[in-house]
Amino acid sequence: MLNKSIGITTEKQISFTYDQFRNIHEAVAAAEGIDLTSYLKMELQVEMVSSSAKAVRDFRDSHFRKLGFGKIAFLPKENRGVGHK
């Protein structure tokens, strides 16, 4: 008999505004109660020594994968007719 690991996928929707957070990853961490203090310090160091934004994105994506997050994305905006809320 073979043992297989089965990944559990959970989709959540959260409200997000740039007034409160710099990016969606910070909003997700806040919604999950994760302290990003040390991560933000390291991210700043990566920004200072790297010459491209790709290094910062790779660092961020790697860190959030280690935290157990998969795909983090915006949902498409729903176009509603006039008078519908």
PDB file with one MODEL, atoms N, CA, C and O in Angstrom:
MODEL        1
ATOM      1  N   MET A   1       0.844  -1.166   0.000  1.00  0.00           N
ATOM      2  CA  MET A   1       0.000   0.000   0.000  1.00  0.00           C
ATOM      3  C   MET A   1       0.895   1.237   0.000  1.00  0.00           C
ATOM      4  O   MET A   1       1.897   1.282   0.714  1.00  0.00           O
ATOM      5  N   LEU A   2       0.534   2.234  -0.797  1.00  0.00           N
ATOM      6  CA  LEU A   2       1.297   3.471  -0.893  1.00  0.00           C
ATOM      7  C   LEU A   2       0.655   4.547  -0.035  1.00  0.00           C
ATOM      8  O   LEU A   2      -0.566   4.704  -0.017  1.00  0.00           O
ATOM      9  N   ASN A   3       1.481   5.272   0.662  1.00  0.00           N
ATOM     10  CA  ASN A   3       0.990   6.423   1.416  1.00  0.00           C
ATOM     11  C   ASN A   3       1.178   7.663   0.565  1.00  0.00           C
ATOM     12  O   ASN A   3       2.253   7.886   0.010  1.00  0.00           O
ATOM     13  N   LYS A   4       0.145   8.459   0.463  1.00  0.00           N
ATOM     14  CA  LYS A   4       0.225   9.682  -0.326  1.00  0.00           C
ATOM     15  C   LYS A   4      -0.076  10.877   0.561  1.00  0.00           C
ATOM     16  O   LYS A   4      -0.974  10.834   1.402  1.00  0.00           O
ATOM     17  N   SER A   5       0.681  11.933   0.365  1.00  0.00           N
ATOM     18  CA  SER A   5       0.385  13.182   1.056  1.00  0.00           C
ATOM     19  C   SER A   5      -0.632  13.943   0.220  1.00  0.00           C
ATOM     20  O   SER A   5      -0.473  14.100  -0.990  1.00  0.00           O
ATOM     21  N   ILE A   6      -1.650  14.401   0.871  1.00  0.00           N
ATOM     22  CA  ILE A   6      -2.684  15.154   0.169  1.00  0.00           C
ATOM     23  C   ILE A   6      -2.651  16.582   0.680  1.00  0.00           C
ATOM     24  O   ILE A   6      -2.820  16.831   1.874  1.00  0.00           O
ATOM     25  N   GLY A   7      -2.429  17.525  -0.239  1.00  0.00           N
ATOM     26  CA  GLY A   7      -2.433  18.934   0.126  1.00  0.00           C
ATOM     27  C   GLY A   7      -3.857  19.434   0.301  1.00  0.00           C
ATOM     28  O   GLY A   7      -4.744  19.096  -0.483  1.00  0.00           O
ATOM     29  N   ILE A   8      -4.067  20.226   1.315  1.00  0.00           N
ATOM     30  CA  ILE A   8      -5.379  20.800   1.565  1.00  0.00           C
ATOM     31  C   ILE A   8      -5.390  22.212   1.013  1.00  0.00           C
ATOM     32  O   ILE A   8      -4.539  23.033   1.355  1.00  0.00           O
ATOM     33  N   THR A   9      -6.352  22.485   0.165  1.00  0.00           N
ATOM     34  CA  THR A   9      -6.480  23.805  -0.435  1.00  0.00           C
ATOM     35  C   THR A   9      -7.662  24.517   0.196  1.00  0.00           C
ATOM     36  O   THR A   9      -8.779  24.000   0.209  1.00  0.00           O
ATOM     37  N   THR A  10      -7.410  25.695   0.714  1.00  0.00           N
ATOM     38  CA  THR A  10      -8.461  26.505   1.297  1.00  0.00           C
ATOM     39  C   THR A  10      -8.445  27.853   0.619  1.00  0.00           C
ATOM     40  O   THR A  10      -7.411  28.519   0.563  1.00  0.00           O
ATOM     41  N   GLU A  11      -9.576  28.247   0.111  1.00  0.00           N
ATOM     42  CA  GLU A  11      -9.674  29.565  -0.503  1.00  0.00           C
ATOM     43  C   GLU A  11     -10.389  30.492   0.456  1.00  0.00           C
ATOM     44  O   GLU A  11     -11.430  30.146   1.016  1.00  0.00           O
ATOM     45  N   LYS A  12      -9.827  31.668   0.639  1.00  0.00           N
ATOM     46  CA  LYS A  12     -10.435  32.682   1.489  1.00  0.00           C
ATOM     47  C   LYS A  12     -10.479  33.985   0.721  1.00  0.00           C
ATOM     48  O   LYS A  12      -9.641  34.253  -0.139  1.00  0.00           O
ATOM     49  N   GLN A  13     -11.471  34.783   1.050  1.00  0.00           N
ATOM     50  CA  GLN A  13     -11.574  36.114   0.465  1.00  0.00           C
ATOM     51  C   GLN A  13     -11.492  37.126   1.596  1.00  0.00           C
ATOM     52  O   GLN A  13     -12.165  36.986   2.617  1.00  0.00           O
ATOM     53  N   ILE A  14     -10.661  38.149   1.407  1.00  0.00           N
ATOM     54  CA  ILE A  14     -10.529  39.201   2.407  1.00  0.00           C
ATOM     55  C   ILE A  14     -10.687  40.552   1.726  1.00  0.00           C
ATOM     56  O   ILE A  14     -10.488  40.685   0.519  1.00  0.00           O
ATOM     57  N   SER A  15     -11.048  41.548   2.523  1.00  0.00           N
ATOM     58  CA  SER A  15     -11.098  42.914   2.006  1.00  0.00           C
ATOM     59  C   SER A  15      -9.688  43.482   2.036  1.00  0.00           C
ATOM     60  O   SER A  15      -8.904  43.172   2.933  1.00  0.00           O
ATOM     61  N   PHE A  16      -9.373  44.307   1.062  1.00  0.00           N
ATOM     62  CA  PHE A  16      -8.021  44.835   0.954  1.00  0.00           C
ATOM     63  C   PHE A  16      -8.072  46.245   0.402  1.00  0.00           C
ATOM     64  O   PHE A  16      -8.745  46.506  -0.595  1.00  0.00           O
ATOM     65  N   THR A  17      -7.351  47.165   1.060  1.00  0.00           N
ATOM     66  CA  THR A  17      -7.197  48.522   0.536  1.00  0.00           C
ATOM     67  C   THR A  17      -5.744  48.938   0.698  1.00  0.00           C
ATOM     68  O   THR A  17      -5.065  48.531   1.640  1.00  0.00           O
ATOM     69  N   TYR A  18      -5.285  49.752  -0.234  1.00  0.00           N
ATOM     70  CA  TYR A  18      -3.915  50.248  -0.141  1.00  0.00           C
ATOM     71  C   TYR A  18      -3.772  51.300   0.951  1.00  0.00           C
ATOM     72  O   TYR A  18      -2.652  51.697   1.271  1.00  0.00           O
ATOM     73  N   ASP A  19      -4.878  51.759   1.532  1.00  0.00           N
ATOM     74  CA  ASP A  19      -4.807  52.688   2.659  1.00  0.00           C
ATOM     75  C   ASP A  19      -4.214  52.006   3.889  1.00  0.00           C
ATOM     76  O   ASP A  19      -3.529  52.642   4.690  1.00  0.00           O
ATOM     77  N   GLN A  20      -4.480  50.714   4.032  1.00  0.00           N
ATOM     78  CA  GLN A  20      -4.036  49.979   5.214  1.00  0.00           C
ATOM     79  C   GLN A  20      -2.755  49.176   4.991  1.00  0.00           C
ATOM     80  O   GLN A  20      -1.962  49.012   5.917  1.00  0.00           O
ATOM     81  N   PHE A  21      -2.547  48.675   3.778  1.00  0.00           N
ATOM     82  CA  PHE A  21      -1.427  47.771   3.510  1.00  0.00           C
ATOM     83  C   PHE A  21      -0.680  48.188   2.250  1.00  0.00           C
ATOM     84  O   PHE A  21      -1.260  48.779   1.338  1.00  0.00           O
ATOM     85  N   ARG A  22       0.622  47.872   2.207  1.00  0.00           N
ATOM     86  CA  ARG A  22       1.426  48.179   1.017  1.00  0.00           C
ATOM     87  C   ARG A  22       1.143  47.230  -0.130  1.00  0.00           C
ATOM     88  O   ARG A  22       1.223  47.614  -1.297  1.00  0.00           O
ATOM     89  N   ASN A  23       0.809  45.975   0.206  1.00  0.00           N
ATOM     90  CA  ASN A  23       0.513  44.991  -0.839  1.00  0.00           C
ATOM     91  C   ASN A  23      -0.422  43.924  -0.291  1.00  0.00           C
ATOM     92  O   ASN A  23      -0.707  43.883   0.906  1.00  0.00           O
ATOM     93  N   ILE A  24      -0.889  43.071  -1.173  1.00  0.00           N
ATOM     94  CA  ILE A  24      -1.871  42.063  -0.771  1.00  0.00           C
ATOM     95  C   ILE A  24      -1.275  41.029   0.181  1.00  0.00           C
ATOM     96  O   ILE A  24      -1.995  40.451   0.996  1.00  0.00           O
ATOM     97  N   HIS A  25       0.017  40.796   0.087  1.00  0.00           N
ATOM     98  CA  HIS A  25       0.650  39.823   0.974  1.00  0.00           C
ATOM     99  C   HIS A  25       0.594  40.284   2.431  1.00  0.00           C
ATOM    100  O   HIS A  25       0.368  39.473   3.329  1.00  0.00           O
ATOM    101  N   GLU A  26       0.797  41.576   2.666  1.00  0.00           N
ATOM    102  CA  GLU A  26       0.686  42.096   4.027  1.00  0.00           C
ATOM    103  C   GLU A  26      -0.746  41.972   4.538  1.00  0.00           C
ATOM    104  O   GLU A  26      -0.958  41.680   5.715  1.00  0.00           O
ATOM    105  N   ALA A  27      -1.723  42.190   3.674  1.00  0.00           N
ATOM    106  CA  ALA A  27      -3.127  42.062   4.068  1.00  0.00           C
ATOM    107  C   ALA A  27      -3.464  40.616   4.433  1.00  0.00           C
ATOM    108  O   ALA A  27      -4.181  40.367   5.402  1.00  0.00           O
ATOM    109  N   VAL A  28      -2.952  39.675   3.662  1.00  0.00           N
ATOM    110  CA  VAL A  28      -3.190  38.256   3.932  1.00  0.00           C
ATOM    111  C   VAL A  28      -2.567  37.863   5.271  1.00  0.00           C
ATOM    112  O   VAL A  28      -3.196  37.166   6.068  1.00  0.00           O
ATOM    113  N   ALA A  29      -1.348  38.302   5.516  1.00  0.00           N
ATOM    114  CA  ALA A  29      -0.687  37.983   6.783  1.00  0.00           C
ATOM    115  C   ALA A  29      -1.461  38.570   7.960  1.00  0.00           C
ATOM    116  O   ALA A  29      -1.626  37.907   8.984  1.00  0.00           O
ATOM    117  N   ALA A  30      -1.932  39.795   7.825  1.00  0.00           N
ATOM    118  CA  ALA A  30      -2.708  40.423   8.897  1.00  0.00           C
ATOM    119  C   ALA A  30      -4.006  39.658   9.145  1.00  0.00           C
ATOM    120  O   ALA A  30      -4.400  39.458  10.294  1.00  0.00           O
ATOM    121  N   ALA A  31      -4.664  39.232   8.082  1.00  0.00           N
ATOM    122  CA  ALA A  31      -5.916  38.482   8.218  1.00  0.00           C
ATOM    123  C   ALA A  31      -5.694  37.140   8.911  1.00  0.00           C
ATOM    124  O   ALA A  31      -6.587  36.634   9.592  1.00  0.00           O
ATOM    125  N   GLU A  32      -4.510  36.567   8.737  1.00  0.00           N
ATOM    126  CA  GLU A  32      -4.186  35.282   9.359  1.00  0.00           C
ATOM    127  C   GLU A  32      -3.492  35.444  10.714  1.00  0.00           C
ATOM    128  O   GLU A  32      -3.184  34.452  11.376  1.00  0.00           O
ATOM    129  N   GLY A  33      -3.246  36.691  11.128  1.00  0.00           N
ATOM    130  CA  GLY A  33      -2.614  36.935  12.426  1.00  0.00           C
ATOM    131  C   GLY A  33      -1.123  36.652  12.454  1.00  0.00           C
ATOM    132  O   GLY A  33      -0.586  36.287  13.500  1.00  0.00           O
ATOM    133  N   ILE A  34      -0.452  36.811  11.336  1.00  0.00           N
ATOM    134  CA  ILE A  34       0.985  36.527  11.238  1.00  0.00           C
ATOM    135  C   ILE A  34       1.772  37.822  11.399  1.00  0.00           C
ATOM    136  O   ILE A  34       1.494  38.813  10.722  1.00  0.00           O
ATOM    137  N   ASP A  35       2.754  37.811  12.296  1.00  0.00           N
ATOM    138  CA  ASP A  35       3.620  38.971  12.522  1.00  0.00           C
ATOM    139  C   ASP A  35       4.717  38.990  11.457  1.00  0.00           C
ATOM    140  O   ASP A  35       5.486  38.037  11.327  1.00  0.00           O
ATOM    141  N   LEU A  36       4.780  40.074  10.707  1.00  0.00           N
ATOM    142  CA  LEU A  36       5.759  40.191   9.620  1.00  0.00           C
ATOM    143  C   LEU A  36       6.932  41.100   9.964  1.00  0.00           C
ATOM    144  O   LEU A  36       7.665  41.504   9.061  1.00  0.00           O
ATOM    145  N   THR A  37       7.135  41.430  11.213  1.00  0.00           N
ATOM    146  CA  THR A  37       8.173  42.378  11.602  1.00  0.00           C
ATOM    147  C   THR A  37       9.550  41.967  11.091  1.00  0.00           C
ATOM    148  O   THR A  37      10.224  42.764  10.440  1.00  0.00           O
ATOM    149  N   SER A  38       9.976  40.750  11.370  1.00  0.00           N
ATOM    150  CA  SER A  38      11.313  40.318  10.935  1.00  0.00           C
ATOM    151  C   SER A  38      11.375  40.172   9.415  1.00  0.00           C
ATOM    152  O   SER A  38      12.400  40.472   8.803  1.00  0.00           O
ATOM    153  N   TYR A  39      10.290  39.715   8.810  1.00  0.00           N
ATOM    154  CA  TYR A  39      10.247  39.597   7.352  1.00  0.00           C
ATOM    155  C   TYR A  39      10.419  40.965   6.701  1.00  0.00           C
ATOM    156  O   TYR A  39      11.185  41.096   5.746  1.00  0.00           O
ATOM    157  N   LEU A  40       9.723  41.986   7.199  1.00  0.00           N
ATOM    158  CA  LEU A  40       9.796  43.320   6.601  1.00  0.00           C
ATOM    159  C   LEU A  40      11.196  43.912   6.721  1.00  0.00           C
ATOM    160  O   LEU A  40      11.644  44.628   5.825  1.00  0.00           O
ATOM    161  N   LYS A  41      11.893  43.619   7.824  1.00  0.00           N
ATOM    162  CA  LYS A  41      13.282  44.075   7.974  1.00  0.00           C
ATOM    163  C   LYS A  41      14.176  43.417   6.921  1.00  0.00           C
ATOM    164  O   LYS A  41      15.006  44.080   6.298  1.00  0.00           O
ATOM    165  N   MET A  42      14.001  42.126   6.732  1.00  0.00           N
ATOM    166  CA  MET A  42      14.809  41.408   5.746  1.00  0.00           C
ATOM    167  C   MET A  42      14.452  41.854   4.335  1.00  0.00           C
ATOM    168  O   MET A  42      15.334  41.977   3.485  1.00  0.00           O
ATOM    169  N   GLU A  43      13.171  42.098   4.075  1.00  0.00           N
ATOM    170  CA  GLU A  43      12.750  42.563   2.757  1.00  0.00           C
ATOM    171  C   GLU A  43      13.410  43.903   2.433  1.00  0.00           C
ATOM    172  O   GLU A  43      13.840  44.125   1.301  1.00  0.00           O
ATOM    173  N   LEU A  44      13.490  44.784   3.407  1.00  0.00           N
ATOM    174  CA  LEU A  44      14.146  46.077   3.214  1.00  0.00           C
ATOM    175  C   LEU A  44      15.618  45.885   2.856  1.00  0.00           C
ATOM    176  O   LEU A  44      16.138  46.584   1.987  1.00  0.00           O
ATOM    177  N   GLN A  45      16.289  44.948   3.514  1.00  0.00           N
ATOM    178  CA  GLN A  45      17.690  44.671   3.201  1.00  0.00           C
ATOM    179  C   GLN A  45      17.838  44.126   1.781  1.00  0.00           C
ATOM    180  O   GLN A  45      18.772  44.490   1.067  1.00  0.00           O
ATOM    181  N   VAL A  46      16.918  43.257   1.375  1.00  0.00           N
ATOM    182  CA  VAL A  46      16.955  42.723   0.006  1.00  0.00           C
ATOM    183  C   VAL A  46      16.765  43.854  -0.993  1.00  0.00           C
ATOM    184  O   VAL A  46      17.452  43.900  -2.014  1.00  0.00           O
ATOM    185  N   GLU A  47      15.830  44.778  -0.710  1.00  0.00           N
ATOM    186  CA  GLU A  47      15.609  45.929  -1.594  1.00  0.00           C
ATOM    187  C   GLU A  47      16.867  46.782  -1.723  1.00  0.00           C
ATOM    188  O   GLU A  47      17.183  47.267  -2.809  1.00  0.00           O
ATOM    189  N   MET A  48      17.586  46.966  -0.614  1.00  0.00           N
ATOM    190  CA  MET A  48      18.762  47.839  -0.626  1.00  0.00           C
ATOM    191  C   MET A  48      19.930  47.238  -1.400  1.00  0.00           C
ATOM    192  O   MET A  48      20.704  47.979  -2.007  1.00  0.00           O
ATOM    193  N   VAL A  49      20.076  45.918  -1.392  1.00  0.00           N
ATOM    194  CA  VAL A  49      21.236  45.312  -2.049  1.00  0.00           C
ATOM    195  C   VAL A  49      20.946  44.795  -3.454  1.00  0.00           C
ATOM    196  O   VAL A  49      21.876  44.502  -4.205  1.00  0.00           O
ATOM    197  N   SER A  50      19.681  44.679  -3.817  1.00  0.00           N
ATOM    198  CA  SER A  50      19.372  44.137  -5.142  1.00  0.00           C
ATOM    199  C   SER A  50      19.172  45.261  -6.147  1.00  0.00           C
ATOM    200  O   SER A  50      18.790  46.378  -5.798  1.00  0.00           O
ATOM    201  N   SER A  51      19.438  44.935  -7.391  1.00  0.00           N
ATOM    202  CA  SER A  51      19.295  45.937  -8.447  1.00  0.00           C
ATOM    203  C   SER A  51      17.990  45.771  -9.219  1.00  0.00           C
ATOM    204  O   SER A  51      17.708  46.541 -10.137  1.00  0.00           O
ATOM    205  N   SER A  52      17.193  44.769  -8.849  1.00  0.00           N
ATOM    206  CA  SER A  52      15.937  44.555  -9.571  1.00  0.00           C
ATOM    207  C   SER A  52      14.805  44.240  -8.600  1.00  0.00           C
ATOM    208  O   SER A  52      15.030  43.750  -7.493  1.00  0.00           O
ATOM    209  N   ALA A  53      13.604  44.527  -9.031  1.00  0.00           N
ATOM    210  CA  ALA A  53      12.420  44.227  -8.224  1.00  0.00           C
ATOM    211  C   ALA A  53      12.157  42.723  -8.182  1.00  0.00           C
ATOM    212  O   ALA A  53      11.469  42.234  -7.286  1.00  0.00           O
ATOM    213  N   LYS A  54      12.703  41.996  -9.147  1.00  0.00           N
ATOM    214  CA  LYS A  54      12.487  40.550  -9.200  1.00  0.00           C
ATOM    215  C   LYS A  54      13.064  39.857  -7.969  1.00  0.00           C
ATOM    216  O   LYS A  54      12.470  38.902  -7.468  1.00  0.00           O
ATOM    217  N   ALA A  55      14.190  40.312  -7.483  1.00  0.00           N
ATOM    218  CA  ALA A  55      14.794  39.705  -6.296  1.00  0.00           C
ATOM    219  C   ALA A  55      13.873  39.857  -5.089  1.00  0.00           C
ATOM    220  O   ALA A  55      13.728  38.930  -4.292  1.00  0.00           O
ATOM    221  N   VAL A  56      13.257  41.017  -4.960  1.00  0.00           N
ATOM    222  CA  VAL A  56      12.338  41.263  -3.844  1.00  0.00           C
ATOM    223  C   VAL A  56      11.097  40.385  -3.996  1.00  0.00           C
ATOM    224  O   VAL A  56      10.631  39.800  -3.019  1.00  0.00           O
ATOM    225  N   ARG A  57      10.559  40.290  -5.210  1.00  0.00           N
ATOM    226  CA  ARG A  57       9.385  39.436  -5.457  1.00  0.00           C
ATOM    227  C   ARG A  57       9.702  37.978  -5.154  1.00  0.00           C
ATOM    228  O   ARG A  57       8.904  37.281  -4.527  1.00  0.00           O
ATOM    229  N   ASP A  58      10.865  37.518  -5.598  1.00  0.00           N
ATOM    230  CA  ASP A  58      11.255  36.130  -5.343  1.00  0.00           C
ATOM    231  C   ASP A  58      11.393  35.867  -3.849  1.00  0.00           C
ATOM    232  O   ASP A  58      10.964  34.824  -3.356  1.00  0.00           O
ATOM    233  N   PHE A  59      11.997  36.820  -3.125  1.00  0.00           N
ATOM    234  CA  PHE A  59      12.140  36.685  -1.678  1.00  0.00           C
ATOM    235  C   PHE A  59      10.768  36.614  -1.017  1.00  0.00           C
ATOM    236  O   PHE A  59      10.533  35.760  -0.161  1.00  0.00           O
ATOM    237  N   ARG A  60       9.861  37.508  -1.411  1.00  0.00           N
ATOM    238  CA  ARG A  60       8.512  37.550  -0.841  1.00  0.00           C
ATOM    239  C   ARG A  60       7.768  36.251  -1.121  1.00  0.00           C
ATOM    240  O   ARG A  60       7.187  35.654  -0.215  1.00  0.00           O
ATOM    241  N   ASP A  61       7.788  35.815  -2.382  1.00  0.00           N
ATOM    242  CA  ASP A  61       7.068  34.593  -2.744  1.00  0.00           C
ATOM    243  C   ASP A  61       7.615  33.382  -2.001  1.00  0.00           C
ATOM    244  O   ASP A  61       6.849  32.530  -1.550  1.00  0.00           O
ATOM    245  N   SER A  62       8.925  33.301  -1.873  1.00  0.00           N
ATOM    246  CA  SER A  62       9.556  32.202  -1.149  1.00  0.00           C
ATOM    247  C   SER A  62       9.155  32.214   0.322  1.00  0.00           C
ATOM    248  O   SER A  62       8.846  31.169   0.894  1.00  0.00           O
ATOM    249  N   HIS A  63       9.162  33.388   0.928  1.00  0.00           N
ATOM    250  CA  HIS A  63       8.810  33.499   2.349  1.00  0.00           C
ATOM    251  C   HIS A  63       7.357  33.078   2.583  1.00  0.00           C
ATOM    252  O   HIS A  63       7.069  32.353   3.535  1.00  0.00           O
ATOM    253  N   PHE A  64       6.454  33.523   1.732  1.00  0.00           N
ATOM    254  CA  PHE A  64       5.048  33.183   1.922  1.00  0.00           C
ATOM    255  C   PHE A  64       4.773  31.713   1.623  1.00  0.00           C
ATOM    256  O   PHE A  64       3.858  31.135   2.210  1.00  0.00           O
ATOM    257  N   ARG A  65       5.538  31.094   0.728  1.00  0.00           N
ATOM    258  CA  ARG A  65       5.413  29.647   0.529  1.00  0.00           C
ATOM    259  C   ARG A  65       5.844  28.910   1.793  1.00  0.00           C
ATOM    260  O   ARG A  65       5.223  27.920   2.180  1.00  0.00           O
ATOM    261  N   LYS A  66       6.916  29.395   2.441  1.00  0.00           N
ATOM    262  CA  LYS A  66       7.367  28.775   3.690  1.00  0.00           C
ATOM    263  C   LYS A  66       6.320  28.906   4.787  1.00  0.00           C
ATOM    264  O   LYS A  66       6.219  28.043   5.659  1.00  0.00           O
ATOM    265  N   LEU A  67       5.538  29.987   4.747  1.00  0.00           N
ATOM    266  CA  LEU A  67       4.467  30.177   5.725  1.00  0.00           C
ATOM    267  C   LEU A  67       3.258  29.291   5.424  1.00  0.00           C
ATOM    268  O   LEU A  67       2.339  29.188   6.237  1.00  0.00           O
ATOM    269  N   GLY A  68       3.263  28.655   4.255  1.00  0.00           N
ATOM    270  CA  GLY A  68       2.185  27.742   3.908  1.00  0.00           C
ATOM    271  C   GLY A  68       1.156  28.295   2.949  1.00  0.00           C
ATOM    272  O   GLY A  68       0.126  27.665   2.709  1.00  0.00           O
ATOM    273  N   PHE A  69       1.423  29.467   2.397  1.00  0.00           N
ATOM    274  CA  PHE A  69       0.483  30.057   1.447  1.00  0.00           C
ATOM    275  C   PHE A  69       0.792  29.569   0.041  1.00  0.00           C
ATOM    276  O   PHE A  69       1.951  29.387  -0.330  1.00  0.00           O
ATOM    277  N   GLY A  70      -0.246  29.365  -0.719  1.00  0.00           N
ATOM    278  CA  GLY A  70      -0.095  29.014  -2.125  1.00  0.00           C
ATOM    279  C   GLY A  70      -0.248  30.263  -2.962  1.00  0.00           C
ATOM    280  O   GLY A  70       0.488  31.237  -2.800  1.00  0.00           O
ATOM    281  N   LYS A  71      -1.198  30.219  -3.845  1.00  0.00           N
ATOM    282  CA  LYS A  71      -1.436  31.339  -4.747  1.00  0.00           C
ATOM    283  C   LYS A  71      -2.222  32.434  -4.025  1.00  0.00           C
ATOM    284  O   LYS A  71      -3.276  32.177  -3.442  1.00  0.00           O
ATOM    285  N   ILE A  72      -1.700  33.642  -4.072  1.00  0.00           N
ATOM    286  CA  ILE A  72      -2.376  34.812  -3.514  1.00  0.00           C
ATOM    287  C   ILE A  72      -2.675  35.723  -4.691  1.00  0.00           C
ATOM    288  O   ILE A  72      -1.761  36.162  -5.389  1.00  0.00           O
ATOM    289  N   ALA A  73      -3.946  36.008  -4.910  1.00  0.00           N
ATOM    290  CA  ALA A  73      -4.318  36.785  -6.093  1.00  0.00           C
ATOM    291  C   ALA A  73      -5.553  37.633  -5.819  1.00  0.00           C
ATOM    292  O   ALA A  73      -6.340  37.354  -4.915  1.00  0.00           O
ATOM    293  N   PHE A  74      -5.696  38.670  -6.623  1.00  0.00           N
ATOM    294  CA  PHE A  74      -6.893  39.498  -6.583  1.00  0.00           C
ATOM    295  C   PHE A  74      -8.010  38.792  -7.338  1.00  0.00           C
ATOM    296  O   PHE A  74      -7.764  38.123  -8.341  1.00  0.00           O
ATOM    297  N   LEU A  75      -9.233  38.942  -6.855  1.00  0.00           N
ATOM    298  CA  LEU A  75     -10.386  38.451  -7.603  1.00  0.00           C
ATOM    299  C   LEU A  75     -10.775  39.495  -8.632  1.00  0.00           C
ATOM    300  O   LEU A  75     -10.623  40.691  -8.386  1.00  0.00           O
ATOM    301  N   PRO A  76     -11.273  39.064  -9.774  1.00  0.00           N
ATOM    302  CA  PRO A  76     -11.723  40.047 -10.760  1.00  0.00           C
ATOM    303  C   PRO A  76     -12.896  40.853 -10.200  1.00  0.00           C
ATOM    304  O   PRO A  76     -13.750  40.324  -9.488  1.00  0.00           O
ATOM    305  N   LYS A  77     -12.915  42.121 -10.532  1.00  0.00           N
ATOM    306  CA  LYS A  77     -13.985  42.988 -10.056  1.00  0.00           C
ATOM    307  C   LYS A  77     -15.271  42.643 -10.793  1.00  0.00           C
ATOM    308  O   LYS A  77     -15.280  42.459 -12.010  1.00  0.00           O
ATOM    309  N   GLU A  78     -16.358  42.559 -10.027  1.00  0.00           N
ATOM    310  CA  GLU A  78     -17.656  42.288 -10.631  1.00  0.00           C
ATOM    311  C   GLU A  78     -18.250  43.594 -11.133  1.00  0.00           C
ATOM    312  O   GLU A  78     -18.351  44.568 -10.387  1.00  0.00           O
ATOM    313  N   ASN A  79     -18.635  43.609 -12.378  1.00  0.00           N
ATOM    314  CA  ASN A  79     -19.312  44.779 -12.927  1.00  0.00           C
ATOM    315  C   ASN A  79     -20.798  44.642 -12.660  1.00  0.00           C
ATOM    316  O   ASN A  79     -21.451  43.715 -13.140  1.00  0.00           O
ATOM    317  N   ARG A  80     -21.316  45.573 -11.894  1.00  0.00           N
ATOM    318  CA  ARG A  80     -22.736  45.547 -11.555  1.00  0.00           C
ATOM    319  C   ARG A  80     -23.440  46.682 -12.271  1.00  0.00           C
ATOM    320  O   ARG A  80     -22.856  47.734 -12.530  1.00  0.00           O
ATOM    321  N   GLY A  81     -24.675  46.455 -12.579  1.00  0.00           N
ATOM    322  CA  GLY A  81     -25.460  47.479 -13.254  1.00  0.00           C
ATOM    323  C   GLY A  81     -25.769  48.650 -12.338  1.00  0.00           C
ATOM    324  O   GLY A  81     -25.599  48.561 -11.123  1.00  0.00           O
ATOM    325  N   VAL A  82     -26.219  49.729 -12.918  1.00  0.00           N
ATOM    326  CA  VAL A  82     -26.576  50.919 -12.156  1.00  0.00           C
ATOM    327  C   VAL A  82     -27.717  50.580 -11.206  1.00  0.00           C
ATOM    328  O   VAL A  82     -28.693  49.942 -11.601  1.00  0.00           O
ATOM    329  N   GLY A  83     -27.594  51.007  -9.957  1.00  0.00           N
ATOM    330  CA  GLY A  83     -28.641  50.770  -8.969  1.00  0.00           C
ATOM    331  C   GLY A  83     -28.510  49.461  -8.224  1.00  0.00           C
ATOM    332  O   GLY A  83     -29.326  49.179  -7.347  1.00  0.00           O
ATOM    333  N   HIS A  84     -27.509  48.646  -8.540  1.00  0.00           N
ATOM    334  CA  HIS A  84     -27.292  47.374  -7.840  1.00  0.00           C
ATOM    335  C   HIS A  84     -26.083  47.505  -6.932  1.00  0.00           C
ATOM    336  O   HIS A  84     -25.028  47.985  -7.346  1.00  0.00           O
ATOM    337  N   LYS A  85     -26.250  47.074  -5.692  1.00  0.00           N
ATOM    338  CA  LYS A  85     -25.140  47.138  -4.738  1.00  0.00           C
ATOM    339  C   LYS A  85     -24.672  45.767  -4.385  1.00  0.00           C
ATOM    340  O   LYS A  85     -23.742  45.617  -3.592  1.00  0.00           O
TER     341      LYS A  85
ENDMDL
END
